[in-house]
Amino acid sequence: MAVAVNESSVAAEPVSAGVTRQRLMTRASNKNTSVLLDRVTIAAGATHALHIPAGNLAWFQVLNGAARLNHAGGEQRITEAHVIFVPPSFSGTLTSAEGAALLFAEVPDAARFDATFKTNPPQMRIVDWTQEPVLDSEHDARKRIYMVTPKLFGTKAIKGEMIIYPAGTKAANHHHEGAEHFMYVLTGSGTAWANEEPFSVRKGDLIWYADRERHFLKSDDAAEMRFVEFFVPGVFKTTWAPGASVCTWTPTGRNIQGGVAAREIAHHRADMGTPQDV
């Protein structure tokens, strides 16, 4: 059955001076998870050290605020627009002058999900999702933005995207074969279903679906709902419930701000598996 937890219900643990961590998903809370997920808060003026063990990979997204990421390759300012992929054995620091919150995910022993992981390890990558191409749903007004893909990050161990549901939008019932599925609600609220059982979701919720668990979502009528979703591994098959409308997505060539996207993708297809052109 799906696991859902809101960040407000998880106690903050001190990590270092001015840095706390909320363990949203651990193997203690969900023995079936392959991903460890935290919400990390960095106070104004504080520094958070990042150390990724050999064999693991991680990625994080800025939820609010901004920080500077310092590592062997240099220094970058990161904001809510950025998703940062950090490979095995990565070390660096995050320093925030104004304060920041992060959604941080780590996959232990990532080679389980990618046969080339050890011989051809992925490299660090920072993606500005606001510049990535938007895809429009052909059946409704939903939008999709790929953020973490095998093509962008060089590994089949993970896949991630931003999904936008306008108010009152409902998707079709489906399940994924060969991957577990996480969602983190950034804005709005709605109803989620797991094996046809409904439950409410809202901002700050982390929702986990097991491999092959049927699920779908509906946003509330009052406001847009926006969430990020991740799959481990990043290559899988999607199967739609009998009679459900198969989602088909069309690239717009534009970013979420309406400008020309940073890259082109030719993806225009029924959403049955993992596309290879993104």
DOZA-966653 format. One record per residue (C-alpha): residue in one letter; x, y, z. Coordinates in nm, 4 decimals, always signed. Each point is the difference from the previous one (the first is absolute). Layout:
DOZA-966653
residuo->A; px->X; py->Y; pz->Z
...
//
This chain:
DOZA-966653
residuo->M; px->+0.0000; py->+0.0000; pz->+0.0000
residuo->A; px->+0.1130; py->+0.3559; pz->-0.0641
residuo->V; px->+0.1923; py->+0.1815; pz->+0.2706
residuo->A; px->-0.0762; py->+0.3707; pz->+0.0559
residuo->V; px->+0.1587; py->+0.2379; pz->+0.2491
residuo->N; px->-0.0162; py->+0.3772; pz->+0.0369
residuo->E; px->+0.3188; py->+0.1862; pz->+0.0863
residuo->S; px->-0.1793; py->+0.1786; pz->+0.2864
residuo->S; px->-0.0390; py->-0.3327; pz->+0.1832
residuo->V; px->+0.3710; py->-0.0876; pz->-0.0122
residuo->A; px->+0.2261; py->+0.1334; pz->+0.2767
residuo->A; px->+0.3069; py->+0.1997; pz->-0.1001
residuo->E; px->+0.3349; py->-0.1462; pz->+0.1078
residuo->P; px->+0.3114; py->+0.2180; pz->+0.0383
residuo->V; px->+0.2748; py->-0.0745; pz->-0.2526
residuo->S; px->+0.2435; py->+0.2817; pz->+0.0728
residuo->A; px->-0.0152; py->+0.3634; pz->+0.1124
residuo->G; px->-0.3036; py->+0.1553; pz->-0.1709
residuo->V; px->-0.0857; py->-0.3149; pz->-0.1996
residuo->T; px->-0.2846; py->-0.2439; pz->+0.0700
residuo->R; px->-0.1310; py->-0.3084; pz->-0.1785
residuo->Q; px->-0.3462; py->-0.1558; pz->-0.0130
residuo->R; px->+0.0172; py->-0.3639; pz->-0.1021
residuo->L; px->-0.3049; py->-0.0266; pz->-0.2231
residuo->M; px->+0.0723; py->-0.3553; pz->-0.1094
residuo->T; px->+0.2412; py->-0.2524; pz->+0.1425
residuo->R; px->+0.0269; py->-0.3760; pz->-0.0054
residuo->A; px->-0.1308; py->+0.0036; pz->+0.3562
residuo->S; px->-0.3202; py->+0.1768; pz->-0.1089
residuo->N; px->-0.0343; py->-0.1936; pz->-0.3278
residuo->K; px->+0.1949; py->-0.3240; pz->-0.0278
residuo->N; px->-0.0724; py->-0.0194; pz->-0.3746
residuo->T; px->+0.1495; py->+0.3328; pz->-0.1009
residuo->S; px->+0.3147; py->+0.0196; pz->-0.2133
residuo->V; px->+0.0359; py->+0.3754; pz->+0.0552
residuo->L; px->+0.0665; py->+0.2003; pz->+0.3142
residuo->L; px->-0.1743; py->+0.3384; pz->-0.0009
residuo->D; px->+0.0645; py->+0.2962; pz->+0.2303
residuo->R; px->-0.1113; py->+0.3586; pz->+0.0296
residuo->V; px->+0.3086; py->+0.2026; pz->+0.0949
residuo->T; px->-0.0273; py->+0.3530; pz->+0.1405
residuo->I; px->+0.3015; py->+0.2325; pz->-0.0027
residuo->A; px->-0.0306; py->+0.3116; pz->+0.2153
residuo->A; px->+0.1251; py->+0.3377; pz->-0.1209
residuo->G; px->+0.3801; py->+0.0041; pz->+0.0200
residuo->A; px->+0.0310; py->-0.3757; pz->+0.0561
residuo->T; px->+0.1951; py->-0.2592; pz->-0.1988
residuo->H; px->-0.1005; py->-0.3585; pz->-0.0771
residuo->A; px->+0.2638; py->-0.2590; pz->-0.0941
residuo->L; px->-0.0806; py->-0.2526; pz->-0.2739
residuo->H; px->+0.1778; py->-0.3362; pz->-0.0136
residuo->I; px->-0.1374; py->-0.2713; pz->-0.2290
residuo->P; px->+0.1411; py->-0.3475; pz->+0.0651
residuo->A; px->+0.1622; py->-0.1963; pz->-0.2808
residuo->G; px->-0.2661; py->-0.2063; pz->-0.1741
residuo->N; px->-0.2837; py->+0.2388; pz->+0.0869
residuo->L; px->-0.1490; py->+0.2821; pz->-0.2005
residuo->A; px->-0.2110; py->+0.2936; pz->+0.1123
residuo->W; px->-0.1927; py->+0.2943; pz->-0.1307
residuo->F; px->-0.1658; py->+0.2954; pz->+0.1654
residuo->Q; px->-0.2373; py->+0.2817; pz->-0.0824
residuo->V; px->-0.0196; py->+0.3417; pz->+0.1643
residuo->L; px->-0.3501; py->+0.0428; pz->+0.1453
residuo->N; px->+0.0445; py->+0.3582; pz->+0.1137
residuo->G; px->+0.2788; py->+0.2507; pz->+0.0487
residuo->A; px->+0.3407; py->-0.0221; pz->-0.1676
residuo->A; px->+0.3482; py->-0.1305; pz->+0.0735
residuo->R; px->+0.3495; py->-0.0239; pz->-0.1400
residuo->L; px->+0.1314; py->-0.3447; pz->-0.0869
residuo->N; px->+0.3767; py->-0.0279; pz->+0.0359
residuo->H; px->+0.1877; py->-0.3073; pz->-0.1284
residuo->A; px->+0.3169; py->-0.1014; pz->-0.1798
residuo->G; px->-0.1403; py->+0.1222; pz->-0.3319
residuo->G; px->-0.0777; py->+0.3517; pz->+0.1190
residuo->E; px->-0.2897; py->+0.1925; pz->+0.1534
residuo->Q; px->-0.3600; py->+0.0422; pz->-0.1183
residuo->R; px->-0.2931; py->+0.1971; pz->+0.1373
residuo->I; px->-0.3079; py->-0.2208; pz->+0.0156
residuo->T; px->-0.3644; py->+0.0999; pz->+0.0455
residuo->E; px->-0.3499; py->-0.1484; pz->-0.0205
residuo->A; px->+0.0587; py->-0.0349; pz->-0.3747
residuo->H; px->+0.2722; py->-0.2609; pz->+0.0415
residuo->V; px->+0.0260; py->-0.3763; pz->+0.0312
residuo->I; px->+0.3505; py->-0.1178; pz->+0.0879
residuo->F; px->+0.1277; py->-0.3506; pz->-0.0706
residuo->V; px->+0.3013; py->-0.1079; pz->+0.2054
residuo->P; px->+0.1883; py->-0.3201; pz->-0.0906
residuo->P; px->+0.1764; py->-0.2574; pz->+0.2191
residuo->S; px->+0.2817; py->+0.1256; pz->+0.2247
residuo->F; px->-0.1079; py->+0.3624; pz->-0.0433
residuo->S; px->+0.1048; py->+0.2463; pz->+0.2699
residuo->G; px->-0.0977; py->+0.3628; pz->+0.0290
residuo->T; px->-0.1763; py->+0.2591; pz->+0.2122
residuo->L; px->-0.3190; py->+0.2012; pz->-0.0206
residuo->T; px->+0.0079; py->+0.3456; pz->+0.1569
residuo->S; px->-0.3071; py->+0.2214; pz->+0.0175
residuo->A; px->+0.0059; py->+0.3709; pz->+0.0789
residuo->E; px->-0.3797; py->+0.0246; pz->+0.0159
residuo->G; px->-0.0993; py->-0.3525; pz->+0.1014
residuo->A; px->-0.1217; py->-0.2873; pz->-0.2157
residuo->A; px->-0.1953; py->-0.3253; pz->+0.0083
residuo->L; px->+0.0810; py->-0.3027; pz->-0.2156
residuo->L; px->-0.1653; py->-0.3253; pz->-0.1000
residuo->F; px->+0.2930; py->-0.2434; pz->+0.0082
residuo->A; px->-0.0078; py->-0.3559; pz->-0.1350
residuo->E; px->+0.2694; py->-0.2676; pz->+0.0105
residuo->V; px->+0.0069; py->-0.3417; pz->-0.1676
residuo->P; px->+0.2302; py->-0.2461; pz->+0.1799
residuo->D; px->+0.1786; py->-0.2553; pz->-0.2181
residuo->A; px->-0.1238; py->+0.1605; pz->-0.3211
residuo->A; px->+0.1731; py->-0.2631; pz->-0.2164
residuo->R; px->-0.2967; py->-0.2274; pz->+0.0784
residuo->F; px->-0.1998; py->+0.2107; pz->-0.2453
residuo->D; px->+0.2581; py->+0.0746; pz->-0.2697
residuo->A; px->+0.2381; py->-0.2632; pz->-0.1379
residuo->T; px->+0.2428; py->+0.2673; pz->-0.1264
residuo->F; px->+0.0091; py->+0.1969; pz->+0.3239
residuo->K; px->+0.3383; py->-0.1251; pz->+0.1220
residuo->T; px->+0.1801; py->-0.0033; pz->-0.3346
residuo->N; px->-0.1451; py->+0.3304; pz->-0.1212
residuo->P; px->-0.1025; py->+0.1985; pz->+0.3115
residuo->P; px->-0.2169; py->+0.3079; pz->-0.0562
residuo->Q; px->+0.1376; py->+0.3494; pz->+0.0498
residuo->M; px->-0.1308; py->+0.2956; pz->+0.1974
residuo->R; px->-0.2726; py->+0.1963; pz->-0.1781
residuo->I; px->-0.2116; py->+0.3056; pz->+0.0838
residuo->V; px->-0.3269; py->+0.0464; pz->-0.1912
residuo->D; px->-0.2096; py->+0.3173; pz->-0.0030
residuo->W; px->-0.3457; py->-0.1516; pz->-0.0368
residuo->T; px->-0.1546; py->+0.3380; pz->-0.0882
residuo->Q; px->+0.1977; py->-0.0096; pz->-0.3264
residuo->E; px->-0.0858; py->-0.3592; pz->-0.0900
residuo->P; px->-0.2662; py->-0.0722; pz->-0.2655
residuo->V; px->-0.3628; py->-0.0251; pz->+0.1102
residuo->L; px->-0.2154; py->-0.2845; pz->-0.1295
residuo->D; px->-0.3778; py->+0.0411; pz->-0.0196
residuo->S; px->-0.2447; py->-0.2813; pz->+0.0650
residuo->E; px->-0.2203; py->-0.0675; pz->-0.3020
residuo->H; px->-0.2990; py->-0.0972; pz->+0.2152
residuo->D; px->-0.0088; py->+0.2844; pz->+0.2528
residuo->A; px->+0.1916; py->+0.3094; pz->+0.1183
residuo->R; px->+0.2767; py->-0.1786; pz->+0.1927
residuo->K; px->+0.3649; py->+0.0863; pz->-0.0656
residuo->R; px->+0.3151; py->-0.2073; pz->+0.0388
residuo->I; px->+0.3647; py->+0.1061; pz->+0.0288
residuo->Y; px->+0.2766; py->-0.2613; pz->+0.0013
residuo->M; px->+0.2639; py->+0.0781; pz->+0.2651
residuo->V; px->+0.1944; py->-0.3211; pz->+0.0652
residuo->T; px->+0.0358; py->-0.2369; pz->-0.2956
residuo->P; px->+0.2506; py->-0.2590; pz->-0.1229
residuo->K; px->+0.0921; py->+0.2372; pz->-0.2853
residuo->L; px->+0.0535; py->+0.3032; pz->+0.2248
residuo->F; px->+0.1765; py->-0.1714; pz->+0.2895
residuo->G; px->+0.1667; py->-0.2989; pz->-0.1644
residuo->T; px->-0.1528; py->-0.2767; pz->+0.2103
residuo->K; px->-0.3036; py->-0.2268; pz->-0.0251
residuo->A; px->-0.0263; py->-0.0245; pz->+0.3778
residuo->I; px->-0.2405; py->+0.2940; pz->+0.0367
residuo->K; px->-0.2523; py->+0.2136; pz->-0.1861
residuo->G; px->-0.1826; py->+0.3109; pz->+0.1192
residuo->E; px->-0.2390; py->+0.2649; pz->-0.1252
residuo->M; px->-0.2185; py->+0.2947; pz->+0.0981
residuo->I; px->-0.3740; py->-0.0431; pz->-0.0549
residuo->I; px->-0.2533; py->+0.2849; pz->+0.0060
residuo->Y; px->-0.3723; py->-0.0643; pz->+0.0494
residuo->P; px->-0.2299; py->+0.2985; pz->-0.0569
residuo->A; px->-0.2872; py->+0.0274; pz->+0.2483
residuo->G; px->-0.2493; py->-0.2845; pz->-0.0278
residuo->T; px->+0.2170; py->-0.2220; pz->-0.2223
residuo->K; px->-0.0107; py->-0.3777; pz->+0.0280
residuo->A; px->+0.2375; py->-0.2538; pz->-0.1554
residuo->A; px->-0.0715; py->-0.3573; pz->-0.1049
residuo->N; px->+0.0560; py->-0.3101; pz->+0.2129
residuo->H; px->+0.3274; py->-0.1821; pz->-0.0751
residuo->H; px->+0.2968; py->-0.1808; pz->+0.1487
residuo->H; px->+0.3715; py->-0.0294; pz->-0.0683
residuo->E; px->+0.1790; py->-0.3294; pz->-0.0510
residuo->G; px->+0.3641; py->-0.0163; pz->+0.1024
residuo->A; px->+0.0276; py->+0.3130; pz->+0.2168
residuo->E; px->-0.1129; py->+0.1478; pz->+0.3278
residuo->H; px->-0.1498; py->+0.3472; pz->-0.0192
residuo->F; px->+0.0290; py->+0.3068; pz->+0.2255
residuo->M; px->-0.1936; py->+0.3272; pz->-0.0081
residuo->Y; px->+0.0660; py->+0.3154; pz->+0.2030
residuo->V; px->-0.2722; py->+0.2673; pz->-0.0080
residuo->L; px->+0.1426; py->+0.3494; pz->-0.0478
residuo->T; px->-0.3234; py->+0.2004; pz->-0.0185
residuo->G; px->-0.3728; py->-0.0585; pz->+0.0211
residuo->S; px->-0.2010; py->-0.2968; pz->+0.1219
residuo->G; px->-0.2184; py->-0.2765; pz->-0.1333
residuo->T; px->-0.0897; py->-0.3661; pz->+0.0223
residuo->A; px->+0.2231; py->-0.2973; pz->-0.0777
residuo->W; px->-0.1082; py->-0.3579; pz->-0.0593
residuo->A; px->+0.1973; py->-0.3168; pz->+0.0704
residuo->N; px->-0.1588; py->-0.3207; pz->-0.1273
residuo->E; px->-0.3279; py->+0.1952; pz->-0.0243
residuo->E; px->+0.0156; py->+0.1156; pz->+0.3654
residuo->P; px->-0.0106; py->+0.3840; pz->+0.0294
residuo->F; px->+0.1924; py->+0.2197; pz->+0.2444
residuo->S; px->+0.0598; py->+0.3742; pz->+0.0228
residuo->V; px->+0.3308; py->+0.1578; pz->-0.0985
residuo->R; px->+0.1350; py->+0.3513; pz->+0.0595
residuo->K; px->+0.3121; py->+0.2128; pz->-0.0172
residuo->G; px->+0.2935; py->-0.1669; pz->+0.1764
residuo->D; px->-0.1317; py->-0.3539; pz->-0.0521
residuo->L; px->+0.2334; py->-0.2769; pz->-0.1107
residuo->I; px->-0.1871; py->-0.2883; pz->-0.1638
residuo->W; px->+0.1652; py->-0.3345; pz->-0.0819
residuo->Y; px->-0.1512; py->-0.2640; pz->-0.2283
residuo->A; px->+0.1335; py->-0.3517; pz->-0.0277
residuo->D; px->+0.0828; py->-0.1644; pz->-0.3307
residuo->R; px->-0.3282; py->-0.0943; pz->-0.1756
residuo->E; px->-0.2209; py->+0.1920; pz->+0.2431
residuo->R; px->-0.2869; py->+0.1676; pz->-0.1872
residuo->H; px->-0.0306; py->+0.3731; pz->+0.0600
residuo->F; px->-0.1208; py->+0.3345; pz->-0.1301
residuo->L; px->-0.0625; py->+0.3559; pz->+0.1208
residuo->K; px->-0.2534; py->+0.2805; pz->-0.0123
residuo->S; px->+0.0722; py->+0.3597; pz->+0.0951
residuo->D; px->-0.2521; py->+0.1913; pz->+0.2073
residuo->D; px->-0.2329; py->+0.2362; pz->-0.1827
residuo->A; px->+0.1343; py->+0.3124; pz->+0.1733
residuo->A; px->+0.3634; py->+0.0101; pz->-0.1125
residuo->E; px->+0.2759; py->-0.1518; pz->-0.2116
residuo->M; px->+0.1974; py->-0.2914; pz->+0.1401
residuo->R; px->+0.3694; py->-0.0383; pz->-0.0827
residuo->F; px->+0.2187; py->-0.2927; pz->+0.0999
residuo->V; px->+0.3298; py->-0.1658; pz->-0.0823
residuo->E; px->+0.0105; py->-0.3745; pz->-0.0568
residuo->F; px->+0.2894; py->-0.2440; pz->-0.0102
residuo->F; px->+0.0381; py->-0.3591; pz->-0.1152
residuo->V; px->+0.2633; py->-0.2540; pz->+0.1049
residuo->P; px->+0.1234; py->-0.1466; pz->-0.2242
residuo->G; px->-0.0434; py->+0.2499; pz->-0.2821
residuo->V; px->-0.1019; py->-0.2537; pz->-0.2641
residuo->F; px->-0.3391; py->-0.1684; pz->+0.0390
residuo->K; px->-0.3324; py->-0.0698; pz->-0.1696
residuo->T; px->-0.3285; py->+0.1813; pz->+0.0632
residuo->T; px->-0.3259; py->-0.1961; pz->-0.0288
residuo->W; px->-0.3405; py->+0.1684; pz->-0.0082
residuo->A; px->-0.3139; py->-0.1373; pz->+0.1644
residuo->P; px->-0.2618; py->-0.1494; pz->-0.2349
residuo->G; px->-0.1999; py->+0.2803; pz->-0.1609
residuo->A; px->+0.2368; py->+0.2751; pz->+0.1181
residuo->S; px->+0.1200; py->+0.2687; pz->-0.2400
residuo->V; px->+0.3674; py->-0.0575; pz->-0.0753
residuo->C; px->+0.1966; py->+0.3182; pz->+0.0702
residuo->T; px->+0.1649; py->+0.1518; pz->-0.3064
residuo->W; px->+0.2397; py->+0.2931; pz->+0.0340
residuo->T; px->+0.1062; py->+0.2507; pz->-0.2632
residuo->P; px->+0.3106; py->+0.2209; pz->+0.0252
residuo->T; px->-0.0789; py->+0.3695; pz->-0.0293
residuo->G; px->+0.3536; py->+0.1227; pz->-0.0674
residuo->R; px->-0.0539; py->+0.2574; pz->+0.2759
residuo->N; px->+0.1071; py->+0.0171; pz->+0.3634
residuo->I; px->-0.2362; py->+0.0624; pz->+0.2906
residuo->Q; px->+0.0596; py->+0.3768; pz->-0.0342
residuo->G; px->-0.1131; py->-0.0037; pz->-0.3630
residuo->G; px->+0.3470; py->+0.0458; pz->-0.1496
residuo->V; px->+0.1947; py->-0.2312; pz->-0.2290
residuo->A; px->+0.1023; py->-0.3155; pz->+0.1873
residuo->A; px->+0.3665; py->-0.0751; pz->+0.0669
residuo->R; px->-0.0152; py->-0.3149; pz->-0.2152
residuo->E; px->-0.2269; py->-0.1853; pz->-0.2401
residuo->I; px->-0.1638; py->-0.3353; pz->+0.0496
residuo->A; px->-0.2040; py->-0.1902; pz->-0.2569
residuo->H; px->-0.2072; py->-0.1918; pz->+0.2548
residuo->H; px->-0.3582; py->-0.0387; pz->-0.1306
residuo->R; px->-0.1406; py->-0.3333; pz->+0.0976
residuo->A; px->-0.2342; py->-0.2019; pz->+0.2134
residuo->D; px->+0.1568; py->-0.0093; pz->+0.3454
residuo->M; px->+0.0620; py->-0.3744; pz->+0.0275
residuo->G; px->+0.3639; py->-0.0122; pz->+0.1050
residuo->T; px->+0.3154; py->+0.2063; pz->+0.0396
residuo->P; px->+0.0635; py->+0.2188; pz->-0.3062
residuo->Q; px->+0.3567; py->-0.0034; pz->-0.1328
residuo->D; px->+0.0071; py->+0.3520; pz->-0.1471
residuo->V; px->-0.0173; py->+0.2042; pz->+0.3222
//
